[in-house]
Amino acid sequence: MASSQDTVSGSRNVDSGAEADWRTRLDAFSKSDFVRSFPFWFVPFSVMALGVYGGIGYNTLISLTDYEGFNQGPDFTQLDFEMYVQAMNDPWVWTTGKNTFVLLIVFTTVTMLLGLFLAIMLDRGIRFKEQIQTIYLLPMALSFVVTAQFWLWMYNVNNGLVNTLLGVVGLGPFNWIGNPDLVLGAVIFALIWQFSGYAMIVFLAGLQSLPDDQFEAAQVDGASILKTYWRVIIPQLKSSSVSAAVVLMIFALKAFTFLFSMFGQYRVPKATDILATLMVREAFKLQNWAYAAAIATILLLMALAVIAPYLHYQHKQGSL
């Protein structure tokens, strides 16, 4: 009998201990920063979730329908992947995808190399350092619309500055905008001009964060300046390189504004047609809203393919 009472008493003690532990955890949670800051972050988070993630979800849902315009609402009773199959079999999607990929790779690579070169020159303390830094940073402050109109004038066949300068050395004139073989390169060059200053600043910050004794030690060991940067300094700029590459690739995917401003509404040449311009044309000109939504989802997946490795890298570095 006593043994039975001891068992019941022990069980009650265990239950009360578990209840006390649960109450302690609940009290700690109620006093945590997460709960105390709830009134401040919940409203903006809800707005962002509705406007951004809700929009992405609705766009994906639209892409699974046959929605073709505002005359009638989309039919959500029959969802399929017909638009994605159509996109995969559309030669124009592959053409714009190839142009997007070329723009992404060439623009990002050349901009980073130019930015790194300028950063090294500034880090070495060349003359007119402040003036050069200002000159290369100024285009970054301009919008895509302003940059497009500026280079539209620069590339003018008759009186553009580019052909005028080439004429001095006996070259040209070239139809930079009208020639299918030149127009993509002309667009990439204009974008490099606008964003090389950004890459320069990112790499310059990385260079200035490195201790000076590494460079001095390499010089004492007899290494040339070129070998010192190539084998000692540049390998330590991995974090700066990843950050700059991700931002530049995102800007490349957002080049729609530049192309739309330069060539006008729905007149983007085939050689510079990218997925973003194709998406807008299919939606607003041809009223193929479901097809445009599928292209938008493909473009989103490309953006995620760019940002996901960066987030993984930042997580491994302990920055997330």
N, C-alpha and C positions, 0 to 999 in steps of 0.2 A: 504493500500500500504506500509506504514511504517512498519506494522507488518510483511509483507512478506519479506521486505528487512532485518529486524532484524533476521528473521528465517534463511535466506540464510547466513547472516553474522555469526550467531552463529554456523551454520553447518560448515562453513569454518574454524572457530576457533577450533572447535572440531577436524576436519580433520588435521589441522596443528599441534594441540597438540598431536594427536595420531602419526603423522609422526615424530615429534620431539622425542617422547618417544621411538618409534621404532629405530630411529637413535642412540639415547643414548644407548639402549640395544645392538645394533649392534656394536657400538664403544667399549662398555665395553667387549663384547665377543671377539672382535678382539685383545684386549689388555690383555685377560685372560691368565693364565698360560698354559691352555690347548692348545690354539692356538700358543702361543710363543714357546712352547716346541714341537710342531708338527714335525719339521724337525728331531728331535732327537729320538722320539719314533715311528714314523710312519714306518720307514724301518724295524727295528727289530720286531715290532708288525706284519707287513705284512708277514715277513718270518716265524714267529712263527705260524701265522694263517694258512698259506699255508702248512707248514710242519707238524704241530700238528693237528689242527682242520680240515684242509683239508684231512689229512690222515685218521682221525677218520671217517669223512663223507664218504670218498671213500670206506673204509673198510665196513661200514654199507651198502653201496650200493652194494658192491660185495656179501655180505651175503644174499641179496635178489635175487641173480641170481643162475645159475647152473654152474658157472665157475669152471673148473677142471684142469687148467694148462696153460702153455705158448703157446701151439700149436695154439690156437685161442683165440681171445679176448672175454671178457664176453658179453653176450647178455642182454642189458638193456631194451629190448622191452617187456619182460615178467617178471615182478617183483612180487615175492610172499614171503611168510614166510615158505616155505617148509623146509629150512635148520633148522629153529628154531623148527619146529614141529618134525623133525628128531632128533634134539638134545634132546628135552624133552622126546622122546621115546627111547633114547639110554641108556642102563644100564651103559655103561662105562662113560658117561658124569655124571651120578649120582654118580658113584664111585669116580671119580676124584673130583667132587664137594664136596663130603663128606670129602675126604682127605684134600682138600683146606680149608674147614671150620674147621676141627680139628686142622690143622696146624696153622690157623689164631688165634683160640681161645686159645689153649694151649700155643703156643709160646708167644703170647702177654701177657697173664695173668701171666705166670711164670716169664717172663723177667721183667715185671713191679714189681712184688713182690720182686724178687731178687734185682732189682735196688733200690727199696725203702729201703730194709733192709741195703744194702751197704751204701746208702746215709745217713741213720740215724746213722750208725756206724761212718762214716766219720765226720758227723756233731757233734757227741759227742766227737770228738777229740781222737780217739783211736791211739795207737802206730803204727808207720810205715804208717801213713796216706798217705803221698806222694807216697810211694812205692806201696801201695794197689791201689791207684787211677791210677797210671801208668799201673799196671798190667792189670786192668780191662778195661782200655781205649785202650790198644794196639791192641786187636783183631778188634776193630772198624775200625782201619786204614787199615786192610787187605781187599782185594777183595774177592768176593765169590769164585773165582777160586782158590786162595791160600788157603782159609779156607777149601774148599772141598778136596783138595789134602792132606792137613794136617790131617784132620779127617779120610780120607781114610786110611792113615798110622796108625793113632791112633786105629782104629777099626779092624786092620788086625787080622785074626784069630790066626795066628802062632806066630808072633812077635810084635803085636801091644801093645802099652803102656797100654791101658785099660785092655786087658786080662792079661798082665803081672802083673799089680797091683792087679787084682782080684785073680790071681793065688797065690799070697802071702798069702791071707786069705782062700785059699782052694776053690775058686769059679772058674767056667768057665772051659775051654774057651767057649766064646759065639760067634756065627757067626752073628755079629751085622748087617752086610750089607746083608747077604744072607737069614736070617730068616725073613719071612714076618711079624711075630709077634713083631719083635724088630726093624726093619729098620726105621719105621716112628718115633718111640721114639728116635732112635739114631740121625736121621736128626734134629729133634726138639731140642735135647740137644746141638748139635753142633751150631745151630743158636742162642740158648739162650746164649751160651758161647761167641758168637761174639757180641751180641747186648746188653748184660746186662750192659756193661759200659756206653752205651748211656743213658739208663734209669737211671742209677746212677747219671750221670751228670745233667740230667733234674730235678730230684727230689732234688739233692743237691742244685741246684740254687734256687729252690722253698723254701727249708728249710732256706737257708741263707738270703732270702728276708723277712722272718718273723721277727717281733720285739722280742727281748729277754725277754721283760717284761711279755709276755703271759706265757712263760714256767716258769718263776720265780713265777708268781702269782699262777699258778697251784701247784707248789711245796709248796708254803706257805699255801695253802688250804689243804695240806696233801695228794694230789693225787700222786700215784706212777708214776714212769717214763713211764710204759706201758700204764696206763690210760691217762696220759698227752698227749702222742703221739696219742693214739687211739681216744680220745674225743676232743682234742684241736688242735693239730698240723696237723695231717693227713687230717681232713676235710677241712683245708685251702689250701690243695695242689690240689684242683679240677682242676685248670687251667693247672698245670704241668701234672696231670694224663691224661687229655684229649689230650694234645699235644703229650705226649709220646705214648699213645695208638694209635693215628692216624698214626704216623710215623712208629711204629712197625707193624701195620697191613698192611701198604703199603709195607714194606719190606717183610712181609710174602707172599703177593700176587706176589712179584717179586722173589720168591725163585727158579725160573726156572734155573737161572745161576748156583746156588749151586748144584741142582740136576743134571743138564746137565754135569757139571764138574766132579761130583763124580761118576756117573754111565756110562758116555759115551753117544755117539750118539744113541738116540732112544732105550736105554736099561734101562730106568727107571722102577724099579719094580712096580707091580700093587699097592702094599701097600703105595707107596709114589708118585704115579702118580697124578699130580694135573692138573687143567684146562690149565695152561700155557704150560706144557709139552705135553699135549694132542693136544693143538692147533698147536704147532710146528710140531709134528709128522704127523698130518693130512695134513698140508700144504706141508712140504718139503719131506716127505717120501711117502705119499699116494697120493699127488697131488690133494687132496680135498680142493681146495682153498676157495670155497664158504662156505663149512662146517666149515673150520678153521676160516673164518671171522665171522661166527655166534658165534662160541665159544669165539672168541676175544671180540665180543660185549657183551656177557654174562659176561665175566671177567671185562670189563669196567664198566658195571652196578654194579657189586660187589664193585669195587673201588669207584664208585660214592656213593654207599650206606654207605661206610666208611667215605668219605670226606665230604659229604653233611651235616650230623649232626654237624660235627666240624665247618664248615663254618657258620652254623646257630648259633651255640654257640658263636663263635667269633663275629658275628654280634650283638647278644644280649648284649655281653660284651662291645660293642663299639669299637672293635679292627679292624673292617672292614668298 
